[in-house]
Amino acid sequence: MKVAIVYASTTGNTEAMANAINEAVTAAGAEVTFSTADSADKAAVLASDVILLGSPAMGDEVLEDSVEDFFAGIEGELSGKKVALFGSYDWGDGQWLRDWTDRVKAAGASITNDFLMINLTPDDAGLAQCKEWAAKAIA
C-alpha cells in the first residue's frame, strides 16, 4: 500500500503529529511518501492509495498557506481517492478541519477516518492517539 503524508507546521506541533503518523504507517508496512506541503511531489501524492494531510489552524481557523496552495493544486484530482486530515490548534473548535473535510468530500474523495485534532504540542497520549488514528486511516 502506498501512503502519502503531507503537512505543514509553524511551531512544530503538527510536525510532531506527522512524525508519529509516519512512524505508525511505516510500521504497518506501507510504502510512504512523507513531505512538507511546500516540497510535496503532486504526482507521487496522487499515485498513493491513501493521502494523509495535515495543517495547523491559522488566523481565523484556516489552512496554513503552503497547505492551502498544495491542496488547491490537487483538489480537482481527488475524485475516488482516500483522504484523512489532521492538525494542531491553539484556539477555536476545529472549524478549519470541518471546512477542509467538506472540500475533500466535494472533490469526490472519501474520508477514511474522522479528522484528528490536537491542542498545541502532542504529549505522549496525543502521540499515541496519532498512531492509532493513522492505523485506522490506512485500514
Secondary structure, DSSP 8 states (H G I E B T S, - for coil): -EEEEEE--SSSHHHHHHHHHHHHHHHTT-EEEEEEGGG--HHHHHTSSEEEEE---BTTTB--HHHHHHHHHHGGG-TT-EEEEEEEESSSSSHHHHHHHHHHHHTT-EE-S--EEEESS--HHHHHHHHHHHHHHT-
